[in-house]
């Protein structure tokens, strides 16, 4: 059986709560997901996304930007 996972709520931290490679970022968005039934012992999943206003990566392609935009349009 596969459960349906739903985003239950979001949290934001101005200056990220977590670091990546020792770097604390400008903003962290945490998305909390819960299944409609416990699946393989899991009762929740959390995804964090870090945002930075200073380190723009110019190698990001237009196709990747479209994928990112689609993701946030559907959040």
Buried (B, 14 or more C-beta within 10 A) or exposed (E): EEEEBEEEEEEEBEEBBEEEEEEBBBBBBBBBBBBEEEBEEEEEEEEBBBEBEEEEEEEEEEEEEEEEEEEEEEE
